[in-house]
Amino acid sequence: MEAGRQDSVEGQSKLLSDRYKLARALKDQIDFIYKWLPEDQKQQITEVEVFGILISGFEGWVYAMDLPCSGVYRFGELFRFELPRQFDSYDLLIKSLARFLALKARLRGVL
């Protein structure tokens, strides 16, 4: 978990900078897993998928990264979610919860 500063790098939005940091952290996680796999299981790294969440205000994005073949890291957005701001927008919470439950099922498939 990392909390970002409020300012951004010159020429970059805060969200773009945070997305880059998240992608880098997910790549580091895959590399760490690969490093600790026994030699006879290293080819199974293509089955590993890691996930990250980026939140900005009341909006959030869930990303996934995997290593489909040697040296090629695939990073993409799985879904976007919003948190309710008012009582009458609690339907957003139900939609977000459904997406996170689907993500939980996907995680269990990786484990």
N, C-alpha and C positions, 0 to 999 in steps of 0.2 A: 504494500500500500504506500502510495506517495501522494502528498498534497502539493499542488503547484502554487507558484506565486501568482499574484494578480496581473503582473505586467507580462509582456510578451517580448520575444526577441525582435529586433528591428527587421521589418520586412516580412514578418510572419505573424499570423494570428495566434492567440493563446491556445486555441483548440488544435490548430495544426501542430504546434510545438508539443503539446501534450500527447497527441496521437503518435507523433514520431517517438517520443519517450516510451509510450506504451508498447509500440512495435519492437523497439529495441529490448525492452524488458522481457517480452514474450520470446524473442529470439534467444536471449540469454538463458531463459528457462529450458528451451529445447536443447541448447548446447550443453547445459548442466546435466540434463537427463541422459543425453548421449554419452557424455564423459563417464558417467557412472554405470552405464550398461555393461554387462559382461561381453567379452569379444564375440562370443557365439550368438548374441542377441542384438548386436548393433544394427543388423538389417531391419529389425522391427521398429526402428525409429520412424519409419514412414507411417506407422499406425498411431503415433503419438500426436495428440492435438492439445494445445494449451489455449486458455481463454483469459480475456482481460476485460475490465469494465472501466469506461471513462465517463465521468459525471461532470456536468457543467450546469450549475443552477438546478433547474427542475427537469433537465433533459439528461438522458444517458444513452450510451452506445455500448453494445457488447461486441467484442472482436474475437476472432479465432486465428490461430497460426498453426501451421503444420509444415512438415518437410517432405513433400511428395516424392522428391528424388534428391540425390546428393547435391548439396550446395544451393538448392532452390527453396527458399522459404516463401510460403504462401500466407499472406495476411489479408484478412477481409472482415468487413462488418457483417455480423450475423443479424442483428436487429437494433432498432432504435426504440427507446421507451421514454415516456413522460410521467412525471409524478404529479399528482393532483395538487392544484393550488387553492381550490375552493371545494366546498362540500359537494356542489352539484357536478363536479368533474371527477368523482370517484370511479366512474367507469374506466378511466385511464389506469387506475390501480388494478382493476380486474384484468385488463388486457396485458398489463406488464407482468402480473403474477402468472398468467397463462404462458407467456413467453419464457419466463424463468423456470417454470415447471418443465417445459419442453427442453430447455437447456440442461436441466438436471438429468433428464432421461438420456440426453446425448452424452453427458459426462459419465454416467454409469456405463454407457457403451464403450467409452475409452478405457475406463478402469477395468 
